[in-house]
Amino acid sequence: MSTNKTYDYILAGGGLSGQMMALELQKVIREDERVLMIDKSDKTENDRTWSYWSTDRNLTDVLARKVWNQIKVSGKDFSKEMSIDPYHYATIRGIDFYNFTKKELENDKRFDCITAVVEEIDETNGVVKTTDGKSYQGNLIFKSYFESDKLEIPKEDYSVLYQQFKGWFVKTEEPVFDPDTVTFMDFSTLEDTHETRFFYILPFSETEALVEYTAFTANRMEEQVYDDHLNWYFKEKLKVSNFEIEEKEFDFIPMTDYPFPQKINGRVITIGTTAAFIKGSTGYCFSRTQEKIKGMVRALSTKGKIEESDIVSPFHFRLFDSAMLEVTGKGIVPGERFFISLFKKMAPEFLFRFLDEKASMREIIRTMFAVPGKGKLVIATIQKLMIGNKI
Ligand SMILES: Cc1cc2nc3c(=O)[nH]c(=O)nc-3n(C[C@H](O)[C@H](O)[C@H](O)COP(=O)(O)OP(=O)(O)OC[C@H]3O[C@@H](n4cnc5c(N)ncnc54)[C@H](O)[C@@H]3O)c2cc1C
């Protein structure tokens, strides 16, 4: 098989992280450099909606469907609306991001974007083979497609959970939603559980919203379970019966402290989910992806290479995240108790900074002492340390 064409960079997978990498490379590469982006999908469908908090407004300004400055957290005996200043919370539809990237790249002769399925990447010579019998050679390859079937996680050492969710994009006849406030976590329950399960509302207007039921769970549940909870929430909590479901979202995000075999040295570098960009304890990934990719491209253009420190989170953050995932994910401390207590004691600004891995060691310790069942969290932290595995 002959190699079709040679590129300086090949993006194997062009979803969130692949496209973010393309947009960042576009800012720094020379006129004579060439980039190929390969994705198995032509990205013409809205396959997901990303929400995230950030202080940085660049993509949000252009693409966000809506931006909020206030969140609400509720439990059985607690409800609080909070400003998240200096952060904002935003939501971007996948399709709007894909169309934006397409437009940015279509008249740039340095970029080729093709729809094809990558079959194999030869790490030694940088050859990427696709299932249509073609092959391309890349000097540096960023691989972002996730081969979950090839992954064998030793479950005795690592926490492996799913953030499974079902969302209804609804339109109501009467005004129901507060368009200025995101319901970040509402622990109202149809049934009692130790797991972290909550309702989440992104209100686009008084009559339009995404209402979602989310569970951090070790065992994925049937879709019907989610529908039952959503039906209950509309009837008993929102007290609304006249609404239309315009779109549905039922999916899951892996939550784990397993250190995906990240590739940094050599011709293939992993990015995105397959490089552990998803934060284990929260399942959020959008802002982390943007930040990590900016850091990688900065490193490439200043040092000519990417090093571990440009991509991997510092050890103490990984350790604490791992302990948090163990405790909340497995219901060792009931999810409602854990999160409500955090929001009672800490300002959202601080919590977001902490989850963004920008808090100081003093602030991390303060957080550990703010949560209920801190003893269990300390034990989980020590256990993770004792296993001696690389988290
Ligand atoms: C429904 C859903 C909602 C989410 N919502 C949020 C959210 O609100 N906030 C947040 O922070 N995170 C969210 N996430 C988590 C995370 O942000 C996304 O999963 C994100 O898209 C991950 O980026 P990625 O580049 O790793 O993977 P993807 O965006 O999935 O990109 C991988 C790409 O690889 C392509 N591909 C796969 N196999 C091949 C192959 N063999 N050859 C070529 N191409 C291939 C796929 O078509 C895909 O485009 C969500 C995830 C899902 C599934």
The ligand as a Gaussian input file, in Angstrom:
#p B3LYP/6-31G(d) Opt

LIG

0 1
 C      -23.703000      13.395000      25.204000
 C      -22.495000      13.969000      25.906000
 C      -22.602000      15.189000      26.548000
 C      -21.484000      15.750000      27.175000
 N      -21.630000      16.948000      27.806000
 C      -20.564000      17.514000      28.382000
 C      -20.687000      18.787000      29.002000
 O      -21.780000      19.347000      29.088000
 N      -19.576000      19.373000      29.507000
 C      -18.350000      18.772000      29.446000
 O      -17.359000      19.380000      29.892000
 N      -18.207000      17.547000      28.899000
 C      -19.276000      16.912000      28.366000
 N      -19.131000      15.681000      27.797000
 C      -17.828000      14.988000      27.913000
 C      -16.793000      15.443000      26.864000
 O      -16.686000      16.844000      26.857000
 C      -17.144000      15.002000      25.465000
 O      -17.266000      13.616000      25.420000
 C      -16.102000      15.469000      24.424000
 O      -16.727000      15.420000      23.182000
 C      -14.833000      14.639000      24.451000
 O      -13.962000      15.093000      23.441000
 P      -13.030000      14.072000      22.635000
 O      -12.342000      14.825000      21.591000
 O      -12.259000      13.254000      23.573000
 O      -14.071000      13.048000      21.964000
 P      -15.105000      13.283000      20.828000
 O      -15.637000      14.670000      20.836000
 O      -16.091000      12.160000      20.957000
 O      -14.233000      13.100000      19.500000
 C      -13.736000      11.863000      19.067000
 C      -13.966000      11.797000      17.561000
 O      -13.364000      10.622000      17.032000
 C      -14.158000      10.174000      15.958000
 N      -13.800000       8.770000      15.740000
 C      -14.046000       7.703000      16.532000
 N      -13.470000       6.601000      16.024000
 C      -12.837000       6.989000      14.892000
 C      -12.043000       6.319000      13.951000
 N      -11.752000       5.019000      14.053000
 N      -11.560000       7.025000      12.912000
 C      -11.829000       8.344000      12.776000
 N      -12.553000       9.038000      13.659000
 C      -13.043000       8.367000      14.713000
 C      -15.589000      10.412000      16.424000
 O      -16.478000      10.510000      15.326000
 C      -15.443000      11.729000      17.179000
 O      -15.760000      12.848000      16.371000
 C      -20.229000      15.077000      27.169000
 C      -20.146000      13.838000      26.531000
 C      -21.254000      13.281000      25.920000
 C      -21.116000      11.922000      25.272000

